[in-house]
Amino acid sequence: MKSPTTGRRSRLFTTAVGGLALLVLTACSGGSSNGAGGGTPKSVDMAAELKKPATIEFWSWLNGIEDEVKLFEKKYPNIKVKVVNAGQPAAEYPKLRTALKAGSGAPDVVQLETHEVPSFAITKSLLDLAPYGADKIRSKFPGWAWGQVSQGSSVYAIPQDSGPMGMLYRKDIFDKYHIKVPTTWAEFATAAEKLHKADPKAYLTNLPPTNGTVYTGLLWQAGSRPFKSPTPTSLRVGIDDSAARKVSDYWSGLLKSGNVSTDPDFNDQWYRGLASGKYATWLTAAWGPMFLQGTAKKTAGKWRVAPLPQWDAGEPASGNMGGSTSAVIRTSKHPAAAAALAQFLNSDPASTKMLASKQSLFPATTAQLNDQKFLDESLPFFGGQKVNRVFSDIAKTVKTDFTWSPFQDYVFNTFNETVGKAMTRRQDLTAALTQWQDSVTGYAKKQGFTVS
């Protein structure tokens, strides 16, 4: 249930497109070359290809992923896989981009965060997996998860884990101050005022100013759709659309009242806040519960899980925060073997069960999300609650039509400089939202996009 990366790593901004956007934008149209220099095959005879001997390299930051790889090698004995732990994303991505630029040293298969897939696809770095049978496993994933890795008929990665957002809350604090679990954002604001008034050192939640993934997940839930690509060379930027303004107006009010905190997350101060009860809730993804167990051990039994508060109680919705994928680098000398590994790891029933149980990843496949053993697991840390079941139900409410930008690192970096700064200063977030919009729009135009 944890994401080993999202929210923890510092946002390392390295531009993926530079001044060559118009040259590489065709990657988003499905017209990229596949394999080590060949044209795009309409389909590949995978049965024949996988009988051929091959040795491929796989970069991942998951400890123990070798066990799932062994399942693959058992099924395909002619293929050998060298697993390399290339470090967390902040370490892995610069290595990967350096290798891609040099034209050597890149792996065959690489683990990528979901929001990073477009930035590597647009530079024609990723193999289109559709001709290698990827589209045949589309039905194994929720529509919103598959939508994050595909565009049109092209498939640029296979979902590995996901992060539907919910709310972790301190039941003991709620009980002490007679706070009902908020089911709407209006109730959430009322509860925030009540708690902070009763205990000025406590806050209902923390809104981190240096983690754009959290705010983006909240925007996703509210219906904001910041990016659309009508054509390969055009980009609609709507960071400040009406749904985003609604969210920003709401949080601006909470910030100005002083009823929520604005501490940077994933540092010692924030960890202490979780452990001490400074924050009565954590708005986070499905990987959060497992992460929390290792971070605030002394609070065992005091936490529970609920869906995010809703804008419309009659139409439950959530956003996604985090998750990763397996992608194949286009220059792989063994594209069929690499494509088979990416698909097997993330769709084979035995492998996906291991990812959920051994690596504690929250599933991306529909089968694992509905697995009875997975759903019925109770966690003592959460008072015996069946946390997986709660988040599995939440996953069904994530909308499918959210897409990332082709330069998401830049988007998150600019969030810190605009909306993030406004959070820290408790200023108007809606005005900062416009600054964020303007900055990203200007950058997109410089990269050669026609922006609307």
C-alpha positions in Angstrom: 0.0 0.0 0.0 2.9 2.3 0.1 4.5 4.4 -2.6 8.3 4.1 -2.2 8.8 7.5 -3.8 5.9 9.9 -4.3 6.0 12.8 -1.9 9.3 11.8 -0.3 11.8 12.7 -3.0 12.8 16.3 -3.6 11.6 17.6 -6.9 14.7 17.5 -9.1 13.9 19.6 -12.2 15.6 18.4 -15.4 13.9 19.5 -18.6 13.1 16.6 -20.8 12.4 18.6 -23.9 14.8 21.5 -24.1 14.4 23.4 -27.3 13.5 20.4 -29.4 9.8 20.0 -28.6 8.6 20.3 -32.2 11.1 17.6 -33.3 10.1 15.1 -30.6 6.4 15.8 -30.2 5.5 13.0 -32.7 6.2 10.6 -29.9 2.8 11.5 -28.4 1.0 10.6 -31.6 2.0 7.0 -31.6 4.4 7.4 -34.5 7.6 6.7 -32.7 10.1 4.1 -33.8 10.2 0.9 -31.8 13.1 -1.3 -31.1 16.8 -0.5 -31.7 16.3 1.7 -34.7 13.5 -0.2 -36.5 10.2 1.1 -37.7 7.0 0.7 -35.8 5.7 -2.9 -36.3 2.0 -3.4 -36.5 2.2 -6.5 -34.4 4.9 -8.8 -33.1 4.8 -12.6 -32.9 5.5 -12.7 -29.2 5.4 -16.5 -29.0 8.2 -16.8 -31.5 10.2 -13.9 -30.1 10.1 -15.1 -26.5 11.7 -18.5 -27.5 14.9 -16.6 -28.6 17.7 -16.2 -26.0 18.0 -12.7 -24.5 19.5 -11.0 -21.6 17.8 -7.7 -20.5 18.5 -5.1 -17.8 15.8 -3.9 -15.5 16.1 -0.7 -13.3 13.8 -0.6 -10.3 13.8 1.0 -6.8 11.8 -1.8 -5.3 13.5 -4.0 -2.8 12.9 -7.7 -3.4 11.6 -7.3 -7.0 14.0 -10.1 -7.9 11.4 -12.6 -6.6 8.8 -11.5 -9.1 11.5 -11.5 -11.8 12.2 -15.1 -11.0 8.6 -16.0 -11.8 9.1 -14.4 -15.2 12.3 -16.2 -15.8 10.7 -19.5 -14.9 7.9 -18.9 -17.5 10.4 -17.7 -20.1 13.6 -19.8 -19.5 15.4 -18.3 -22.5 15.3 -14.8 -21.1 17.6 -13.7 -18.3 17.0 -10.5 -16.4 19.7 -8.4 -14.7 18.0 -6.4 -11.9 19.6 -3.1 -11.0 18.5 -0.9 -8.1 19.1 2.5 -9.6 18.0 4.4 -6.6 14.9 6.4 -5.8 13.5 8.5 -8.7 15.6 11.6 -7.7 18.7 9.4 -8.4 17.3 7.2 -11.1 16.0 9.8 -13.5 19.2 11.8 -14.0 21.1 8.5 -14.6 18.5 7.5 -17.2 18.5 10.9 -19.0 22.3 10.9 -19.1 22.3 7.4 -20.6 19.7 8.3 -23.1 21.6 11.4 -24.2 24.8 9.4 -24.5 23.1 6.7 -26.5 24.4 3.9 -24.3 24.0 2.6 -20.8 20.2 2.8 -20.6 18.3 -0.3 -19.3 15.8 -2.3 -21.3 13.0 -1.9 -18.7 12.7 0.9 -16.2 10.5 1.8 -13.3 8.9 5.2 -13.8 6.5 7.2 -11.6 3.1 7.5 -13.4 3.3 11.2 -13.9 6.8 10.9 -15.5 5.7 8.7 -18.4 4.7 11.6 -20.7 8.0 13.4 -20.2 9.9 10.3 -21.4 7.4 9.5 -24.1 7.6 12.9 -25.7 11.4 12.6 -26.1 10.8 9.3 -28.0 12.6 7.4 -25.3 9.8 4.8 -24.7 8.8 1.8 -26.7 5.2 1.7 -27.8 4.1 -1.5 -26.2 0.8 -1.9 -28.2 2.4 -4.0 -31.0 3.9 -6.3 -28.3 0.5 -7.3 -26.9 0.1 -4.6 -24.3 -3.4 -3.6 -25.5 -4.6 -7.1 -24.8 -4.2 -6.6 -21.1 -6.0 -3.2 -21.0 -9.1 -4.8 -19.4 -7.0 -6.0 -16.4 -6.7 -2.4 -15.2 -9.1 0.3 -14.1 -9.8 2.8 -16.9 -8.2 5.7 -15.0 -5.0 3.7 -14.4 -4.7 2.7 -18.0 -5.4 6.2 -19.1 -2.2 7.4 -17.3 0.1 5.2 -19.5 -1.6 5.3 -22.9 -2.5 7.8 -25.6 -4.8 6.8 -28.4 -3.7 3.4 -29.6 -0.2 3.7 -28.1 0.8 2.3 -24.7 4.0 3.7 -23.2 4.1 1.8 -19.9 2.3 -0.8 -17.7 0.8 0.3 -14.4 2.5 -1.2 -11.4 0.8 0.4 -8.4 -1.6 3.2 -7.8 -2.5 5.8 -5.2 -6.2 6.6 -4.8 -6.5 9.3 -2.2 -8.3 9.0 1.2 -8.1 10.4 4.6 -6.2 8.8 7.5 -7.5 10.2 10.8 -6.7 10.0 14.6 -9.8 8.4 16.1 -8.6 9.2 19.6 -8.4 12.9 18.8 -11.8 12.9 17.1 -13.3 11.2 20.1 -11.7 13.5 22.6 -13.1 16.6 20.9 -16.4 15.0 19.7 -15.6 15.5 16.1 -17.5 13.5 13.5 -15.6 12.1 10.6 -16.2 14.7 7.9 -17.9 13.4 4.8 -18.0 16.8 3.0 -15.4 19.6 2.7 -17.9 21.9 4.4 -17.9 19.6 7.4 -14.1 19.4 7.2 -13.8 23.1 7.5 -16.1 23.2 10.5 -14.1 20.4 12.2 -10.8 22.2 11.5 -12.1 25.3 13.3 -13.5 23.3 16.2 -10.2 21.3 16.8 -7.9 24.3 16.5 -10.0 26.4 18.8 -10.0 23.6 21.4 -6.3 23.0 21.1 -4.3 25.8 19.4 -1.3 23.4 19.0 -3.4 20.9 17.0 -4.6 21.1 13.4 -7.1 19.0 11.5 -4.6 18.5 8.7 -1.4 19.8 7.2 -1.3 21.2 3.6 2.3 20.8 2.4 3.7 23.7 0.3 6.5 21.7 -1.3 4.5 18.7 -2.6 2.5 19.4 -5.7 1.3 15.8 -5.9 -1.0 16.3 -2.9 -2.6 19.5 -4.3 -2.9 18.0 -7.7 -4.7 15.0 -6.2 -7.1 17.3 -4.5 -7.7 19.2 -7.8 -8.2 15.8 -9.6 -10.9 14.9 -7.1 -12.7 18.2 -7.6 -12.8 17.7 -11.4 -10.0 20.0 -12.5 -8.3 18.8 -15.7 -5.2 21.0 -16.1 -3.8 19.4 -19.3 -5.2 18.2 -22.6 -3.3 17.4 -25.8 -5.8 17.8 -28.8 -2.9 17.2 -31.2 0.7 16.2 -30.8 1.9 19.8 -31.1 -0.8 21.5 -29.1 -1.5 21.6 -25.4 -4.4 23.0 -23.5 -3.3 24.4 -20.1 -6.1 24.8 -17.6 -4.4 24.8 -14.3 -6.7 27.6 -13.1 -10.0 26.1 -14.4 -13.2 26.6 -12.4 -12.7 23.4 -10.4 -9.2 24.4 -9.4 -10.4 27.8 -8.4 -13.1 26.2 -6.2 -10.4 24.1 -4.4 -8.1 27.1 -4.1 -10.8 29.4 -2.7 -11.6 26.7 -0.1 -8.1 26.2 1.1 -7.4 29.9 1.1 -10.1 30.3 3.7 -8.7 27.5 5.9 -5.2 29.0 5.6 -6.2 32.5 6.4 -8.2 31.3 9.5 -5.0 29.5 10.7 -7.0 26.3 11.2 -4.6 24.1 9.1 -0.8 24.0 9.2 1.6 24.4 6.2 4.6 22.3 7.1 6.8 20.8 4.4 6.2 17.1 4.5 8.5 14.1 4.7 11.1 15.7 7.1 11.8 15.3 10.8 9.4 18.0 11.8 6.5 16.5 9.8 7.2 13.0 11.1 7.0 14.4 14.7 3.8 16.0 13.8 2.2 12.7 12.7 3.5 11.0 15.9 2.6 13.7 18.4 -1.0 14.4 17.2 -0.2 17.8 15.8 -2.1 16.6 12.7 -5.4 14.9 13.3 -5.6 13.7 9.6 -3.3 13.0 6.8 -4.8 13.4 3.3 -2.8 10.9 1.4 -2.8 7.9 -1.0 -3.4 4.2 -0.5 0.3 3.7 0.2 0.0 6.0 3.2 -1.2 3.5 5.8 1.8 1.2 5.4 4.2 4.2 5.4 2.5 5.6 8.5 3.0 2.3 10.4 6.8 2.6 10.1 6.8 6.4 10.8 4.5 6.7 13.9 4.8 3.3 15.5 3.8 4.6 19.0 0.4 5.7 17.6 -0.6 2.2 16.8 -4.3 1.6 17.2 -5.2 5.2 17.1 -5.6 5.7 13.4 -8.5 4.9 11.0 -9.1 5.4 7.3 -12.0 7.1 5.5 -12.6 8.5 2.0 -11.7 12.1 1.3 -14.4 14.6 2.2 -16.6 15.2 -0.9 -17.7 18.3 -2.8 -20.9 16.5 -3.8 -21.9 13.8 -1.2 -24.2 12.2 -3.8 -21.4 11.7 -6.3 -18.3 10.2 -4.6 -15.0 11.1 -6.3 -11.3 10.8 -5.5 -8.0 11.7 -7.1 -4.9 9.6 -7.5 -1.6 10.5 -5.9 1.5 8.5 -6.8 1.9 5.1 -8.3 4.5 3.7 -10.7 4.9 1.8 -13.9 7.2 -0.4 -15.9 8.3 1.1 -19.2 10.6 -0.2 -22.0 13.3 2.0 -23.4 13.0 2.3 -27.2 16.7 1.4 -27.8 16.4 -2.0 -26.2 18.0 -4.7 -28.4 15.4 -7.2 -27.1 12.2 -5.2 -27.3 9.9 -8.3 -27.2 11.6 -9.7 -24.1 11.5 -6.4 -22.4 7.9 -5.8 -23.2 7.0 -9.2 -21.9 8.7 -8.5 -18.6 6.9 -5.2 -18.2 3.6 -6.9 -18.9 4.2 -10.0 -16.8 5.4 -8.2 -13.7 2.3 -6.1 -13.5 -0.5 -8.3 -14.8 0.4 -11.9 -13.9 -1.7 -12.9 -10.9 1.1 -14.5 -9.0 3.4 -11.5 -9.6 0.8 -8.9 -8.7 -0.1 -10.7 -5.5 3.6 -10.6 -4.5 3.8 -6.9 -5.3 0.9 -6.3 -3.0 2.0 -8.6 -0.2 5.8 -8.4 -0.3 6.4 -4.9 -1.5 3.2 -3.5 0.0 2.3 -1.8 -3.2 -1.4 -0.8 -3.6 -2.6 -2.7 -6.6 -3.2 -1.4 -10.1 -5.0 -4.5 -11.4 -8.7 -4.9 -11.1 -8.3 -8.5 -10.1 -6.0 -7.7 -7.2 -8.2 -4.8 -6.1 -11.0 -7.3 -5.8 -9.0 -10.2 -4.3 -10.9 -11.4 -1.2 -7.8 -12.1 0.8 -6.4 -8.7 0.1 -9.7 -7.0 0.9 -10.2 -8.9 4.2 -6.8 -8.2 5.6 -7.2 -6.2 8.9 -4.5 -4.0 10.2 -4.0 -3.7 14.0 -2.3 -0.3 13.6 -5.7 0.9 12.3 -7.7 -0.7 15.1 -8.3 -3.9 13.0 -9.9 -1.9 10.2 -9.9 -3.5 6.7 -8.0 -0.7 5.2 -7.5 -2.3 1.8 -11.2 -2.6 1.3 -11.7 1.1 2.1 -9.1 2.1 -0.5 -10.3 -0.5 -3.0 -13.7 1.1 -2.9 -12.2 4.6 -3.2 -10.3 3.4 -6.3 -13.6 2.9 -8.0 -14.4 6.6 -7.7 -11.2 7.9 -9.3 -12.2 9.7 -12.6 -10.6 8.4 -15.8 -10.0 11.6 -17.8 -7.1 13.2 -15.9 -3.8 13.5 -17.9 -0.4 14.8 -17.0 1.8 17.4 -18.8 4.8 16.4 -21.0 7.0 18.3 -18.5 5.5 17.4 -15.1 8.8 18.1 -13.2 8.6 21.7 -14.4 4.9 21.9 -13.3 5.7 20.6 -9.8 8.7 22.8 -9.5 6.7 25.9 -10.5 4.0 24.9 -8.0 6.5 25.3 -5.2 7.3 28.8 -6.4 3.7 30.0 -6.8 1.0 28.1 -4.9 3.4 26.6 -2.5 4.8 30.0 -1.5 1.3 31.4 -1.1 0.5 28.5 1.2 3.5 29.2 3.4 2.5 32.9 3.6 -1.2 32.1 4.0 -2.0 34.2 1.0 -4.7 33.9 -1.7 -4.1 30.5 -3.4 -6.4 31.5 -6.3 -4.2 34.4 -7.3 -1.2 32.0 -7.0 -3.0 29.5 -9.2 -3.1 32.1 -12.0 0.7 32.7 -11.5 1.2 28.9 -11.8 -0.9 28.8 -15.0 1.0 31.7 -16.5 4.3 30.2 -15.8 3.5 26.8 -17.2 1.8 28.4 -20.3 4.9 30.4 -21.0 7.1 27.4 -20.6 5.0 25.3 -22.9 5.1 27.9 -25.6 8.9 28.1 -25.3 9.0 24.3 -25.9 7.2 24.7 -29.2 3.6 23.9 -28.2 0.6 25.7 -29.5 -1.1 26.6 -26.2 -4.8 27.2 -25.7 
